[in-house]
Amino acid sequence: MDNYRKFSVTFAAFLTLIGFQNGTSVPIASDSNGTGLNKLNETSAHIKILYDTDSFKEIHSGVLQFVGADVSKVSLSCMLASDEDAFLSWKYHGIEEKNVRRQKNLADENGLDLDLSSGPPVVRMECFWRRNKTISANTLIYTGENQSPYFFKNEKTLRATVLNLHTAHLPCLLKYPLDHNGDDKELQLFKDGKLVKNDALSYIPERGYHLNLKGLENPLGTYECRVSNSANDVVFVELDNGTFINVEYKGHLEKFYAGEPFLQPFECKLPKDMYEYEFKWSYLWKDGRYTPLNVKDVTNSSDASNYMQRVKITFPETNIVGVVCASTIQDSESSYNNSYRVDVNQPYPPRILNPKDDRPIIYVSGMNLTCVTITDPVTFHWLKNGKDLNNGEHIIESHDYLPYRSSVKLNPTPDDEYANYTCIVSNFLGNATLMRNDYRVQLNTTQEVVPNCITTISATLTSKDDENNIFIDIITSENHTNRIDEIPRFIKWSDILYLIYNTFYLNG
């Protein structure tokens, strides 16, 4: 940390966001009492953000420009002036957060290494004291060059984020801040060719424009972010009109399956003061096509602000990626839509991978029987002698990854001598009563029980070194008198090919 501290610069605690008045950036640095932090002594409870002057230059207070050679490793540190050994934490603010990789600096407990090579051109890093989160400091980091075009993604068309009927974020980000002393480079927002007044918007350097939609006569239109006197600086913004149309899934399932007969509920909500009272539903396909949706069980309702319609639908194909609701703007021929993104899975017909085996299994204490399948979706059901389990048998199911499995821990009664256990695998593609695997278990409840003696029947997918064979293991205690010595019984090649076909070909 010592190498950073000799380059340290004191930044403002609670540094306010850099505001743009008439297009010009105006930095403000003060503490909670309005006192400039440069007047505080070193024993005061404030935080310093530390950086290497070979990598950064300070444009003005709280704003850094990266000038190093490698933006994939940007190192920062921070310290509490009144306690240099205090442990501090970092927060990140900005768009495209997922593209900014961050990791702790191993040589500095309060240090942080950033990779901004694939992230946005400006980020705000905040360092705060965990014990008292009101004590913090933050700084902006720009990674662009001080030359036109200043806009990140210049001449591109970007999508705005509409938070609600009142506010929207327009991601017009500068790669380098405009000269706050003023040289006629002004950041401006236009709608349909007309300048948007400043009282309807504000600018946050790491987020872009914050637009008050209620300050506009009509929020729908064509937006452009510009730097005046710089003809090359322009970003086109599409207001996400569809966000005004809210489409939600009202069921409880996490997955949808092609051909599933069960009706799934979706609801569309339209603002009364903007849209006509009409709902047009359609499927959105992977190739971008829209096709009409045959809705069923339509229910209409409304509240003070919105029209609502709830419908129930099914998904005939896996290539469907969205459920779309559209409507028409009042007194207009313009129609807008929004969609709910869906992932429609390929179902597998019921099939059990365990091979048939009519030989009885000698029961030992703690024995588990396992049923294995790649059926998706799948419902397991166990029977004992043709009836539901009713003697406290414990069942564990795994649906996290293929192959799926269900295990039942046997719990025989003193009257049991032989028992026939049946695993039934079913879904909407097959008749469950025909898809079963029987386990004949010979019960010997009078034998001496050996502690920790467990027998498991399960399906295992071995490593590539074992040629990906799926086999059934029967494992018993080495010291049991009824030990079963079995060579693993391999599933037929037809079962292996069936698994490969369903897993890879049908999933594309």
N, C-alpha and C positions, 0 to 999 in steps of 0.2 A: 504493500500500500504506500510505502514511503516514496516510491518513484512517482506515484500519482500526486501525492500531497504537495510536492514542490511546484506542481503546476496547478494547484487548487485555485478555484474561483468560487466566491460565495454567491449562491443564487437565492432568489426570494423564496421565503416560506409563503405558501399560498399564492404563488405567482399566478395572477389572473391570466386567462386566455388572451392571446394577442388579438386585439380588436382591429377591424379595418373601418376607418371612418372615411367616407367618400373614396374608398378604394385604397387608402394608405394605411400601412400597419403602424400601430401605436403601442409600443411595449409599456407595461406598467409594472413596477417592482416595488412592493411594500410589504410590511408585515401586517398582522391583524390590527395593529394600532395605527397603521398608516405611516410608520416610521421606516425610513430607508434602511435596509439591512446592512448597507455598507458602514453604518454608524454603530452597529452592535459590536461589542467586544467579544473576544474569543471564548469567554466563559458563559456566554448566553446560550440558551437552549434553542439553537437553530442548526440546520443541516447544511453541510457543504457538499456539493457535487464536484467530484474530481475527475480530471481528464488529462490526457497527454496533448501538449500543445503541438506536437509533431503530427497529430491526427486531426485536430480540430482548431478552428479559429472562432473567436467570439464575435458574431456580427453585431449584436447588442445584448443587453442584459437578458439572460435566460434564453438566448437563441444561439445555437452552435451550428457551424458549417463544417461538414466532414471534408478534410483535405488530405487524408491519408491515401495510401496506395491500394489498400484492400478493404472494401466495404463489407466483406464477408466476416470480418472480425473487428467489431467496434467495441472497445473496452471502456467501461466507466467504473467509478467507485464513489462511495459517499461516506461521510462521517458526521457524528454529532459533535459540535464544537465543544460542548461542556463535558463530553465523555467520549474520548476517541475510541474506546474499546466497546462501546455499546453496539449491539447487533441490530442492523437495519435491514429493511426489505424494500423490494422494488415493485412498481406497477407500470404497466404499459398502456398507452392510450393511442389509438389510431385505427384507420381502416385496414382491411386485409391482414388482420392480426395473425391468422393462421400461417401467413408466409414469412413471419418474423420469427426466427429461431433464437432462443435465449437459453443460456446456461450459466451456472455459477462459475466465477473465476476461482480456480482451485487455490491460487496463491493469495487470495484476498477474500476474507469471509464476507465483506460487504461489496465485493466486486461483481461485475456482470459482463459477459461477453455476448454481443448481438451479431447476428448475421442478417444484414439488410440487403443482401445482393438480390433477393427475389421479393422483397417487401415493398411497401410504399415509400415515396421520396421524403416523407417527413413523419417523425414519430415524436411523441412526448413521453419522456421517462420521468417517473416520479419515485423519489426515495423517501421513505417514511420510517419513523421510529415506532416499533411495534408496541412499546409500552404506552406511548401517548401518540395515537395516530394523527392528532391535530398538528403535530410537529413534522413538517415535511418540506421538501423542496422539489422542484421539477424543472426540466429544461426541454426545449425543442431541439431536435437534431435534423438538419436538412442534409441530403446526400446529393443534390443536383449541382449544376454549375451556374455561375452568375452570368448567364447569357440567355437570350431568347432562342427558342420558346421556353417560357417559364413553366408552362403547364405540364404536369404529369399526364401521360396519355394524350398529348396534344393532337387535335383534329380527330380524336376518336369519339364515338357515341357511347355514353355511359348511361347506366340505369340509376335513377334516383331511388332512395328508400323512403317510402311514405309511411310514417309512423302511425298516423291516424288522420282524421278529417281536418286536423288543424295544422300539423307540422310535417315537414319533409326534409331529408338531408340530400343535398346535391354534391357528389364527391368531386368537386373541382379543386384539386390539390396543386399547389405550387411546388416546383422542384427547388426553388430558391425564393426567399421572401423579397417582396418588392421593397425598394428603397424607402425606409420610413421617413427620410428627410424630404421626400417628394421630388420626383423628376418627371412628372406627367405619366408615370406608369401606374394606372389605376385598375384595380380589379373590379369588374362589373358583371352584372347578371342581366340578360335580356330575355324577355318572354314575347314570342311572336313579333320580334323585331323592335320591341319597345323596352327601354331601360326600366328595371324594377326598382322602385324607391327603397331607400335604405331602411325605412321604418317597417318594411315587410320582411327583412332578412338580417342575419348576422353571419359572421365568418369565424370559423374555428380552424386554425391552421392544419391540424391533424385530421380533421373531419370534412372540411369543406363548408359550403353554405348551409345554414339552418334557415329554412324558408317558412314564414308564417302564411299558410295557405288561405287563412281567413282574411288576410290583408289584400287578397287578389279578388277581382270580380269573378273570375273563373280560373281555377287552378290548372285546368286542362289546356295544353298547348305545347309549343316548341320552345325549349330553353337553350340558351347559349351562355357559356361563361367566357369572358373576354378580358384581355388586358389592353386598355386604350393606348393608341399610338404604337401598337405592336400588331400589325396585320396578321402575323403568323400565329399568334396566340389565340386559340379558340378550342373549347371543348363543348360538344353537343350533348345535351342531357335529355333523356326520355323520362318524363315523370311516369312512375309506375301506376298508370291509371287503374289497372286491375286491382290494386290494393284497396281501392274504395269498394270493390266487390269482395266480400269475405266468403271464402269457401272452406268448410270444415267437415271433417269426418266425425260422425257422432256415434260410432260404434266402439268396440273394445278390442278388436283384433289387431295384432301387430303385422300380420301378413295377409295378402290377398292371393288367391289361386285362380288360374284360368279354368273356367268351366265349373267353378264352385256354384252350386245352386242357391246357396244362402244369400238373401238380399242384404246389402250393406247400406246403412243410412248416411246420407250426405246432406248438408244444409248450406244454402246460399243466402247471403244477407246484403240488401241494397239500401243505401241512404235515400230516404224519401225526397230530400231537397235536391237530388242530382239526377236520379234515374227514373225511367218510366216503370210502371208496375208490370213488368214482364220478365220471365226467366227462360233462358234458352240453354239447355244442357247438351253437352257433347263429350265424346272421348278425345283425348289427345294421344296420338300415336308417336312411336319413336322417330318416324320419318317426317314429323311435323304436320301430318294431316289431322283434320278435325272431322269427325263423323257424328251425326245426331245420335243421341243417347235415348233409348226407349225407357223412360222413367216409369216407375210404378209406385203405388201408394203415396201419391202426392198430398202433402199437407201444407196449407198456406197459413201464415200468421203475420202479425205486425206489432210494433211498439211505437213509442212516440217519435222515434227517429228513423226506423228501418222497416222495409218489407222483408219477410223471410219466407223461404220455401224449403221444405224438407222432402227428399225423394229417396227411394231405395233402388239400388242397381246391382248388377252382376258384372263380371269381367270375362268376356268370351276368349280373349287372347292374351298372351304374355307380352305382346308388343305395345300394350297400352301403358302410357306413362303418366297420364293425368286425367282428372275429372274436371271438366270446364263448365263454368257458369258465365253467361253473357247477358248484357242488357243494353238498352239504348238510352243515351243522354236525353233529358227532357228538351223539347222544342228543337230537336236536332236529328240528323240521320246517322250520327256517329254512334257506333256500338263498341263497347269495351268488354273485356272478359278477364277473369282470373281463374287459376286452376289449383287443384290440390294434387300434389305429386304422389304417385303411387308406385309401388314395386310389385308387379304381378308375377307370381312364381309358377313354375311348371310343376304340376302335381305328379306324383308317382303312384301307380296302382298298387294296392295292397300286396305285399309279398314278404314272407319270412325267410331270412337267410340261413337259419339253422337247418342242417340236414336232418332228414327223418331218421329216427333210430328207435326200433321197437324193443331194444334190450332194456331191462329194468335197471334202475340206478339204486344202489344200496344207500339208504339214508344214513347220514352221520350228522352229528350236532352242528348247527350253524350253516347247513347247506343252503345255497342260493341257486335258483334256476333263472337263467337270463334268456330273454327273447330279443333277437336282433333283426332290424329292418332298415331299409332306405325309403320306406313309404313316407310320403310328405304331401299333405299333413297326415298325422297318424294318431290313432287312438288305440291304446293297449287295453286289453281286458283279460283277466285270468279267471279260469274255472277250476274247481277241484271236483272230480267225479261228476262233471257236467253241471255243477252248481256254483254260484258265486262264492268266493272265499268268505268265510265267516268265523274263523278261529284266531283272529288277531294276527294274520300273516302280514308282514311288513313289505311294502312295495316301494322301490326306488326307480324313478325314470330319468333318463337323460335325453334331452332334445336339443342340446347345444350344437352338436356337429354330427355328421354322418360317420358311421351308421348309428341310428337311434337305438336305444335299448331300454328294456324294462326288466327289473330283477325282483323276484319274490323270495323272501326268506321263509322257508318252510317252518311250520309250527304244528306238528302232528299231535293228534290226541292219543290217549292210551288205547283206544279201541281201534285205531287205524292199523291195518296190516298191509294193505296195498292201496295206492292212490294213483289216480290218473289226472295229471295237471295239464291244462290246456291254455295256451297263449293265443289270443285272438287279436289280429291286427286289422284295422278297418279305417276307411275314409269314404268320402262321397263317390269314389270311383268303383268301389267294389262291395260285394256282399260279404259282410264280416263273418258270417257263419261258415263260409267256405274257405276262409283264409285262416287256418289254424295250425298250430304245431303242438303235438301231444308229448308230454313227458310222463313215462311210467316210473314211479318211484316206489321201490319196495321198502316199506317201513319196518324197522327192527327196533322198536322202542324199548325192548328189554335189555339191549346190549349196554355194556359199560360205556358211559360217556367220557370221552377223552377231551380234556381242556384244549381250547384253541384249535380244535379240529374243524376245518372249514372245507367244504366242497363247493366249487363254483363252476357253473357251466356258462360260458360266455363266448362271444365272438370277438376276435381280436384282429385288427389290421396291422400286419407286421411291417417291418422296414423294407426298403427297396432291396436290401441284401438278401432278403428272404423271398424275393420275387413277388411281393405284394399278395401273398396268399392269405385268404381269410379262413381261419380254422377255429374249431371248437376245442377249448382246453377243459379237461376234467382234472382238477387238482385236489388231492386229499392229503391228510397228514401222513408223514412217513412212518409213524409208529402205530398206526391204526391196524387192527387185526383184519379189517375188511378193506384193506388198501386196494385201490383200483389203479393198476398200471396200464396206461393207455398211450399209444402213439397218437398225436393230434390227428383228428379225422378231418380231411380237407373238403371244402365245399367243391361242388362240381364246377367245371369250367364254364358251364352255362350260367351259373350264378355270378361268377366273376365278370363275365362279359356283360351280364345284365346290369351289374353295379356300375361298370365303366360306362355303358351306354347311357344310363339314366343320369349319372353324375356329370358327364362331360358333354355328350352330344345334345341332350335335350335342353341343357342350360346354355347352349351356344358357346 
